[in-house]
């Protein structure tokens, strides 16, 4: 006997009984994004591998350890990679499509699948789904507040409870060198205890040690110097304006120096929404920040950027933990049962008329007996049934049964309708 083929590790099937929650999140996200002026963008699932090496950063876990590189046909070299995230792809797209000279700010939103070769666990997948937004050409703290307010509204609308917003500033090219020097000095004191990857990072990019997942590095990172103590005047003022804006919008937050994010492009504001998903280590439902150098780094003009992405499966887990269960409760309005070929064709005609009115209707297409058809109608929860046989065809009338009340009415086969 042939063996069953199973889905790859860390991927998910979303079956029809679960899909309602996904559709609800996608609809909510699109509607709220539209209110804030974000138009949807779609882009390739795979991109040139250099885009992520340069954009996301070649010292990040995402690029160093988690990227799905694709060999191109012919030369066997890894030229492409499955997208591990959307931000770098969108920056590539706006540069390539000449959107950097559009009226600013340019506001885009997306719902995509992403791929990261991570160790699968609750809330962490190798193929996962993100809803995200990116805003270009607005470098004020008020722009940050707009984007955070949008994420906050989506999370609130979905009914997720107990979420904490953590914000931080990781500085800019002006204050970053001094901070890097302080980090290097600190981590040099622990050089021998760090994992091999972090020892390498110590030279190239000490900030990345702060989000290493190894328990020893995490413990050492706890005592590291904090970005907030090394901000230049401009970054400190930006952070202060942002906190004032969040206060006036009544969006609660904590300033958390441990939030440094795992991707290299960030400058100034970074933030994470953390939900108490009990039993799951992966409780960050949404993360984002400002990336004022990325467009230029990828060959475009000096254009600021800020955005976020939320993991859709983590939003669903958090909704479930908050008691919000979205189920597909739709049932067919009508099932037309029939006896004989002629009646089966008439049944098909009737349900086609209902479908053209936008109503869900079904009839037999597997050749069941009348008894089996009625059993099936019950199983799928049809709200009304109609039985067609030779007598009904001859009379042009049949009995329409309300399955909930049992009430029957005589209706004209060709013209009856159900409100
Ligand atoms: P990120 O923090 O890498 O940021 O991912 C954003 C969100 O995607 C996370 O908070 C989490 O909810 C979800 N996520 C990440 N990895 C996984 C995984 N393996 N399984 C399930 N969910 C996951 C970014 O991707 C940035 N592009 C966000 C951004 C947009 N920053 C600025 N603009």
Boltz pocket constraint, residues with backbone or C-beta under 6 A from the ligand:
constraints:
  - pocket:
      binder: B
      contacts: [[A, 84], [A, 85], [A, 86], [A, 87], [A, 116], [A, 118], [A, 123], [A, 124], [A, 125], [A, 126], [A, 128], [A, 129], [A, 130], [A, 132], [A, 133], [A, 134], [A, 262], [A, 263], [A, 284], [A, 285], [A, 286], [A, 287], [A, 288], [A, 289], [A, 290], [A, 306], [A, 307], [A, 308], [A, 309], [A, 310], [A, 311], [A, 312], [A, 313], [A, 314]]
      max_distance: 6.0
